[in-house]
């Protein structure tokens, strides 16, 4: 049948099982919006295109499916850039569809023309500018395959207005065939070497990253850890890959990691890294990090092997298959002397309240206690609150911890929480932000209110840019600049959108406010006021050994 390019886009979205898209209209994308009007696809109009990109990202992280965002050309497309970069850094499958000026006007500085494929080349897995309407359907299908396959990531498809309007023959996609994954002879040989290395190890540790979550490999990670009786630590992105309550789990590792987890990494003689890219925030001094250790690095992306930390044994391919092969072939371990050493390391990161004063560690421990056993998703913004949440929330299941790890994009939290709530309407999404990041995308409360989404926003308010202040405290002789923010009445801001809100200063008041928010059917905002002087501890200085804690 012959249909317009805009209708082809809709048909391709339907083929991919897309039920929700996030976007903002403009002149060059209006043909698609007209086609969406009669489509069985829910369109969520966000306040800003950055919100659409982060919402698509949150949708993808919470669901495991590809998130979709839409924007017009020029400023609409450029407003997606931060969200696409965040998805790229954290390997999240997102497809962005942007309008473009008509093909005859490309390169002529037309109104709202911008080279968005050139701009996004470094922050997408791939991008396309469609100039032939006959190739539109295959391009879109290819975009979804790229976004979801291998190491996931964002793909952008730029579609000129005349391509959306052109009529062309459309053929439905053929049913895809599933090819079972097979390990190559070279990988099988390296698995044999890994089994031998594990057998020799006396102090093994498994570090899980975001790749373990993306690969749906949680059960396989746990099976290997239990077979080896090995401690497990997590990067910021890997939280939830193994339950926080698991007897082998030591917690977060990295710059603000738990001391037992960091000490375990430092003293280990074998590291099995599962889906971690060994970022600088995880390793500190890379040479010291791997010194005297055998490193087995498991990742779907061959480019990650030896990129940051030299791997004695690199295993690339399907993570679930590799982990299963390892678990079948390794001998059962006990590691009793190793666990005796680990038991001597006490985590002195306190979560008790300071009398009647509200503190963030206590707040997140309280949220964990109040939501234990409940079906919740936590979405954070970026800053001190993010690190406190990572330390003190107990993340039990995959895809329930959403945070901007690689890019560290302030403003990520609220729209990502919104996207997650659309992806998982049966779960309660709890959004956590600082007052600085909340100001960046807080207007998305409008979208949340418009759809009566039951998102609970907890704003950890210290009237400042807390992490900037902490870095100036630690490394700039306490010379504080550009980190103090004028007080804002966030409860009045929430009320402007019709969302009930409370401001709290004590542990008792927070407990009451949070209980009321959990019992409510719609959105709620809680402003938790803490002291600007509170710091995230422990802290490892950039470039230091992973257990060289800063005295702050």
VOGU-3710 file (C-alpha; in Angstrom, 3 decimals, decimal comma):
1> xxxxxxxxxx> 0,000/0,000/0,000  1,075/3,584/-0,623  1,095/5,794/2,456  2,877/8,943/3,567  6,278/8,955/5,189  4,687/10,119/8,431  2,327/7,147/8,377  5,299/4,875/7,666  6,956/6,170/10,840  3,823/5,286/12,791
11> xxxxxxxxxx> 3,632/1,814/11,226  7,286/1,162/12,063  6,753/2,267/15,659  3,830/-0,143/15,888  5,971/-2,952/14,424  8,522/-2,352/17,177  5,869/-2,601/19,878  6,155/1,065/20,838  3,205/2,140/22,962  4,469/5,465/24,332
21> xxxxxxxxxx> 6,523/8,317/22,862  7,684/11,557/24,482  7,985/14,731/22,483  7,323/18,335/21,619  5,938/19,487/18,240  7,275/22,029/15,766  6,877/22,925/12,122  9,090/20,292/10,508  7,698/17,390/12,535  3,989/18,273/12,195
31> xxxxxxxxxx> 3,256/15,639/9,506  4,259/12,970/12,015  2,133/14,574/14,727  -0,831/14,547/12,368  -0,288/10,817/11,739  0,041/10,110/15,463  -3,397/11,627/16,087  -5,144/8,468/14,876  -2,449/5,983/15,953  -2,697/3,566/18,920
41> xxxxxxxxxx> 0,411/5,152/20,412  0,331/7,369/23,490  2,099/10,688/22,979  3,323/12,474/26,104  3,781/16,204/25,598  6,655/17,262/27,846  7,507/20,776/28,977  10,892/20,732/27,210  12,639/18,469/24,708  15,362/17,640/27,237
51> xxxxxxxxxx> 12,564/16,265/29,404  11,383/14,139/26,467  14,843/12,634/25,978  15,339/11,872/29,691  11,796/10,486/29,910  12,467/8,122/26,987  15,684/7,122/28,767  13,861/6,466/32,053  11,198/4,506/30,190  13,898/2,321/28,626
61> xxxxxxxxxx> 15,818/1,760/31,865  12,692/0,771/33,783  11,221/-1,470/31,071  14,173/-2,882/29,144  12,484/-1,739/25,932  13,589/0,977/23,522  12,474/4,455/24,577  11,324/6,905/21,898  11,448/10,703/21,833  10,393/13,155/19,126
71> xxxxxxxxxx> 11,435/16,735/18,407  11,310/19,259/15,623  14,343/20,630/13,791  16,729/23,308/15,066  16,287/24,112/18,756  13,939/21,182/19,258  16,605/18,766/18,074  19,459/20,457/19,931  17,453/20,357/23,160  17,622/16,544/22,945
81> xxxxxxxxxx> 21,419/16,518/23,022  21,972/16,283/26,797  19,458/13,462/27,078  21,018/11,535/24,196  24,491/11,990/25,676  23,249/10,644/29,025  21,753/7,600/27,297  24,933/7,070/25,295  27,216/7,189/28,335  24,996/4,758/30,253
91> xxxxxxxxxx> 24,254/2,434/27,287  20,481/2,973/27,210  18,439/2,096/24,086  16,666/5,220/22,828  15,483/6,153/19,336  15,107/9,887/18,684  13,045/10,985/15,682  13,679/14,573/14,635  12,111/16,688/11,946  14,339/18,459/9,455
101> xxxxxxxxxx> 13,800/21,231/6,915  12,792/20,027/3,433  15,613/18,360/1,521  15,803/21,227/-1,007  16,580/23,647/1,844  19,252/21,595/3,631  22,516/23,522/3,702  20,844/26,868/2,952  20,523/28,128/6,550  16,758/27,719/6,428
111> xxxxxxxxxx> 14,595/28,655/9,383  15,274/26,201/12,251  17,816/24,241/10,235  20,661/22,616/12,139  22,951/19,695/11,305  21,719/17,468/14,103  23,350/14,334/12,690  26,697/16,109/12,771  26,076/17,409/16,280  25,049/14,025/17,674
121> xxxxxxxxxx> 27,596/11,853/15,891  29,824/11,475/18,999  26,897/10,790/21,367  24,840/8,232/19,449  25,560/4,664/18,407  24,531/5,741/14,920  22,398/8,384/13,265  20,638/8,780/9,944  19,473/11,599/7,683  16,740/10,142/5,471
131> xxxxxxxxxx> 16,709/11,666/1,984  14,833/8,930/0,106  11,275/8,140/1,279  11,630/4,608/-0,122  14,351/3,945/2,459  12,480/5,376/5,440  10,933/2,153/6,781  14,134/0,117/6,572  16,091/2,961/8,164  13,736/3,114/11,129
141> xxxxxxxxxx> 13,805/-0,662/11,582  17,579/-0,600/11,417  17,656/2,197/14,007  15,722/0,077/16,508  17,982/-2,934/15,886  21,086/-0,838/16,484  19,673/0,760/19,637  18,761/-2,562/21,254  21,474/-4,931/20,045  24,907/-5,588/21,499
151> xxxxxxxxxx> 25,797/-2,737/23,799  22,571/-0,694/23,796  22,552/3,004/23,070  20,725/5,913/21,431  20,114/6,264/17,691  18,822/9,412/15,984  16,799/9,462/12,752  16,509/12,906/11,129  13,606/13,095/8,672  13,013/16,135/6,413
161> xxxxxxxxxx> 9,470/17,451/6,226  9,026/16,564/2,570  10,055/12,948/3,269  7,316/12,767/5,895  4,787/14,111/3,381  5,833/11,964/0,399  3,736/8,945/-0,483  5,597/5,708/-1,038  4,946/1,966/-1,155  5,050/0,426/2,317
171> xxxxxxxxxx> 5,679/-3,263/2,936  5,219/-4,624/6,469  8,364/-6,072/7,995  9,056/-9,763/7,720  9,033/-11,710/10,968  12,540/-11,682/12,447  14,365/-14,942/12,976  16,113/-15,633/16,244  19,668/-16,899/15,979  20,908/-18,675/19,114
181> xxxxxxxxxx> 24,059/-17,186/20,585  27,211/-19,271/20,226  30,576/-18,588/21,807  33,569/-18,623/19,487  36,435/-21,067/19,934  38,656/-18,181/21,042  36,205/-17,115/23,770  35,790/-20,719/24,914  39,570/-20,994/25,243  39,682/-17,812/27,300
191> xxxxxxxxxx> 36,872/-19,158/29,480  39,130/-22,126/30,170  41,896/-19,735/31,194  39,424/-17,854/33,391  38,390/-21,075/35,132  42,056/-21,827/35,878  42,646/-18,297/37,206  39,581/-18,532/39,441  40,779/-21,874/40,762  44,106/-20,320/41,820
201> xxxxxxxxxx> 42,547/-17,262/43,483  42,450/-16,948/47,257  40,765/-13,543/47,432  38,261/-13,205/44,571  35,753/-10,391/44,165  33,032/-9,814/41,582  32,268/-6,234/40,533  28,968/-5,709/38,709  28,272/-2,716/36,479  25,393/-1,385/34,442
211> xxxxxxxxxx> 26,092/-3,911/31,695  24,937/-6,711/33,989  21,580/-4,954/34,369  21,259/-4,268/30,633  22,024/-7,925/29,851  19,379/-9,168/32,306  22,182/-11,234/33,854  21,328/-10,847/37,537  20,534/-14,516/38,123  23,756/-15,581/36,427
221> xxxxxxxxxx> 25,838/-13,151/38,495  24,299/-14,472/41,705  24,814/-18,092/40,637  28,510/-17,527/39,937  29,024/-15,613/43,188  27,315/-18,324/45,210  29,297/-21,080/43,512  32,544/-19,268/44,315  31,467/-17,914/47,729  32,846/-14,646/46,376
231> xxxxxxxxxx> 32,052/-11,171/47,691  30,216/-8,924/45,244  30,509/-5,153/44,951  28,648/-2,791/42,626  29,385/0,302/40,624  26,881/3,150/40,729  25,240/1,828/37,555  25,227/-1,792/38,707  23,074/-1,322/41,816  20,223/-3,809/41,742
241> xxxxxxxxxx> 22,091/-6,357/39,640  22,346/-8,379/42,845  20,032/-7,778/45,813  21,401/-5,420/48,441  20,263/-7,949/51,031  22,272/-10,790/49,475  24,689/-12,275/52,007  27,630/-11,896/49,576  26,980/-8,243/48,703  29,309/-5,661/50,246
251> xxxxxxxxxx> 27,816/-2,548/48,674  28,883/0,320/46,467  32,467/0,691/45,283  34,238/3,757/43,916  34,872/7,354/44,952  32,031/7,319/47,496  31,881/3,564/47,938  31,396/1,646/51,152  34,694/0,976/52,870  34,318/-2,835/52,983
261> xxxxxxxxxx> 33,658/-2,839/49,228  36,630/-0,624/48,403  38,950/-2,470/50,785  37,863/-5,758/49,228  38,770/-4,510/45,754  42,124/-3,236/47,010  43,105/-6,491/48,753  41,707/-8,944/46,196  43,972/-11,118/44,073  41,274/-11,694/41,414
271> xxxxxxxxxx> 38,670/-9,270/40,053  35,822/-10,567/37,900  34,284/-7,479/36,289  30,831/-7,992/34,803  29,618/-5,185/32,555  31,737/-2,453/34,121  33,789/-0,039/32,049  36,197/0,728/34,921  35,488/4,462/34,899  37,761/6,837/36,781
281> xxxxxxxxxx> 35,124/7,223/39,543  35,281/3,458/40,095  39,016/2,843/39,946  40,826/5,948/41,192  44,476/5,253/40,395  44,155/2,644/37,631  47,698/1,319/38,015  47,225/0,680/41,735  43,705/-0,619/41,158  44,870/-3,643/39,169
291> xxxxxxxxxx> 48,352/-4,074/40,662  49,047/-7,657/41,768  45,645/-8,864/40,581  44,291/-11,015/37,805  41,461/-9,201/36,040  38,754/-11,133/34,194  36,696/-8,595/32,253  33,314/-9,730/30,864  31,599/-7,304/28,499  29,482/-7,309/25,367
301> xxxxxxxxxx> 31,626/-4,542/23,849  35,158/-5,585/22,796  36,214/-1,908/22,861  35,934/-1,900/26,668  38,490/-4,667/27,157  41,864/-3,138/28,125  40,540/0,401/27,567  40,843/1,598/31,156  42,224/-1,365/33,088  44,369/-4,073/31,535
311> xxxxxxxxxx> 42,463/-7,342/31,589  44,467/-10,484/32,035  41,516/-12,307/30,480  38,909/-10,530/28,362  35,636/-12,323/27,634  33,361/-10,629/25,112  29,939/-11,730/23,989  26,592/-12,581/25,522  27,029/-12,017/29,251  24,418/-14,513/30,401
321> xxxxxxxxxx> 26,016/-17,275/28,339  29,550/-16,487/29,505  28,545/-16,352/33,168  26,646/-19,621/32,859  29,670/-21,308/31,261  31,884/-20,071/34,075  29,489/-21,152/36,820  29,232/-24,642/35,336  32,998/-25,107/35,103  34,470/-23,511/38,230
331> xxxxxxxxxx> 34,946/-25,454/41,431  32,893/-24,526/44,459  34,725/-22,184/46,803  34,646/-21,367/50,517  37,229/-18,578/50,927  36,920/-18,650/54,723  40,190/-16,757/55,438  39,119/-14,118/52,906  35,740/-13,667/54,551  37,392/-13,422/57,974
341> xxxxxxxxxx> 39,453/-10,499/56,673  36,367/-8,885/55,128  34,456/-9,242/58,410  37,060/-7,081/60,147  36,241/-4,103/57,928  33,480/-2,108/59,497  31,405/0,333/57,492  31,437/3,499/59,590  29,105/5,408/57,281  26,387/6,218/59,786
351> xxxxxxxxxx> 22,712/6,552/58,941  21,410/7,569/62,354  19,669/10,946/62,716  21,601/13,728/64,422  19,066/14,271/67,169  16,137/16,243/65,801  18,132/17,355/62,777  17,364/15,727/59,451  20,313/14,116/57,639  20,393/12,571/54,182
361> xxxxxxxxxx> 21,886/9,190/55,232  19,108/8,712/57,782  16,514/9,896/55,263  17,489/7,265/52,672  17,717/4,513/55,268  14,215/5,510/56,348  12,927/5,431/52,755  14,398/1,944/52,350  12,741/0,754/55,542  9,377/2,245/54,587
371> xxxxxxxxxx> 9,440/0,739/51,077  10,861/-2,696/51,971  8,970/-5,334/50,016  7,109/-2,725/47,959  7,290/-2,462/44,175  9,241/0,797/43,844  11,581/2,396/41,337  14,093/5,013/42,461  15,214/7,722/40,036  17,850/10,190/41,150
381> xxxxxxxxxx> 19,272/13,416/39,923  23,014/14,136/40,217  25,009/15,382/43,181  25,401/14,698/46,883  21,898/13,274/47,225  22,721/10,785/44,451  25,726/9,457/46,366  23,871/9,330/49,682  21,035/7,458/47,976  23,465/4,983/46,393
391> xxxxxxxxxx> 25,046/4,345/49,786  21,911/4,014/51,892  19,017/2,846/49,719  18,687/-0,929/49,530  18,182/-1,694/45,837  16,919/-5,258/45,607  16,034/-5,803/41,950  17,323/-4,735/38,515  15,803/-1,761/36,706  14,647/-0,137/39,938
401> xxxxxxxxxx> 17,638/2,219/40,243  17,802/4,919/37,561  20,609/7,455/37,672  22,838/9,372/35,272  26,176/7,723/35,916  28,463/8,444/32,986  27,365/11,932/31,969  26,228/13,009/35,425  23,473/15,174/33,961  21,787/17,413/36,506
411> xxxxxxxxxx> 18,105/17,570/35,660  17,958/13,870/34,727  15,939/12,711/37,711  12,439/14,142/37,378  11,828/13,454/33,669  13,454/10,008/34,015  11,105/9,247/36,914  8,201/10,370/34,746  9,276/8,050/31,940  9,701/5,164/34,369
421> xxxxxxxxxx> 6,213/5,701/35,774  4,723/5,482/32,278  6,746/2,302/31,662  5,731/0,693/34,946  2,315/2,026/36,016  1,961/-0,737/38,611  5,047/0,435/40,510  5,586/3,508/42,655  8,338/5,746/41,342  10,257/7,741/43,929
431> xxxxxxxxxx> 12,230/10,633/42,515  15,180/11,981/44,486  16,806/15,320/43,667  18,867/18,113/45,099  17,521/21,632/44,987  20,051/22,583/42,274  19,194/19,811/39,823  15,484/20,100/40,516  15,532/23,710/39,347  16,810/22,561/35,937
441> xxxxxxxxxx> 13,879/20,359/34,919  11,407/20,837/37,766  8,824/22,232/35,365  8,154/18,626/34,290  5,951/18,548/37,395  3,470/20,073/34,957  3,542/16,879/32,855  3,336/14,691/35,953  0,350/16,659/37,225  -1,370/16,627/33,835
451> xxxxxxxxxx> -1,291/12,811/33,819  -1,801/12,368/37,571  1,293/10,198/37,777  1,876/8,955/41,344  5,523/10,049/41,390  6,856/11,015/44,820  9,549/13,692/44,572  11,913/14,028/47,523  13,976/17,214/47,208  17,059/17,116/49,434
461> xxxxxxxxxx> 17,343/20,832/50,005  20,533/22,444/51,302  20,069/25,774/49,515  23,082/25,147/47,347  25,048/23,047/44,910  26,113/20,544/47,528  28,688/18,553/45,580  30,337/21,727/44,292  30,525/22,989/47,858  31,996/19,658/48,984
471> xxxxxxxxxx> 34,698/19,740/46,304  35,567/23,333/47,222  35,674/22,265/50,876  38,046/19,403/50,102  40,282/20,796/47,363  39,956/24,584/47,287  40,732/25,486/50,914  37,025/25,981/51,724  36,808/28,917/49,319  33,119/28,632/48,469
481> xxxxxxxxxx> 31,982/30,299/45,277  28,954/29,919/42,975  27,564/27,150/45,168  25,035/28,939/47,374  21,487/29,274/46,051  18,727/31,620/47,214  15,962/29,865/49,100  13,029/28,718/46,973  9,571/27,783/48,206  9,333/24,432/46,442
491> xxxxxxxxxx> 6,001/23,704/48,103  4,481/26,761/46,431  6,081/25,716/43,146  4,475/22,258/43,404  1,166/23,825/44,403  1,212/25,858/41,197  0,784/22,551/39,364  -1,826/21,306/41,814  0,547/18,902/43,555  0,408/18,700/47,366
501> xxxxxxxxxx> 3,793/19,294/48,990  5,338/19,465/52,453  8,567/20,966/53,739  10,177/19,048/56,640  13,086/19,699/58,972  13,050/16,766/61,418  13,123/12,975/61,137  9,644/12,706/62,639  8,174/15,162/60,179  9,799/13,357/57,258
511> xxxxxxxxxx> 8,453/9,972/58,372  4,932/11,390/58,565  5,194/13,168/55,215  6,609/10,126/53,435  3,963/7,811/54,867  1,258/10,202/53,671  2,843/10,398/50,221  2,986/6,600/49,924  -0,690/6,381/50,888  -1,729/8,988/48,316
521> xxxxxxxxxx> -2,903/8,024/44,849  -1,386/10,979/42,991  1,901/12,879/42,860  3,476/14,338/45,980  6,496/16,521/46,740  8,503/16,450/49,968  11,170/19,078/50,608  13,689/17,652/53,083  15,796/20,465/54,510  19,324/19,499/55,539
531> xxxxxxxxxx> 22,413/21,433/56,614  24,652/22,816/53,836  27,684/21,649/55,828  26,802/17,938/55,529  29,292/16,010/53,379  29,227/12,677/51,571  31,662/10,284/53,235  33,722/8,265/52,658  35,436/10,001/49,785  38,426/8,864/47,726
541> xxxxxxxxxx> 40,268/11,744/46,031  40,424/11,562/42,221  43,464/9,579/41,114  44,148/8,044/44,539  44,173/4,372/45,455  40,672/3,003/45,936  41,085/2,713/49,730  42,937/6,031/50,276  40,120/7,886/51,995  40,148/11,635/52,298
551> xx> 39,907/13,084/55,795  37,154/15,693/55,460
//
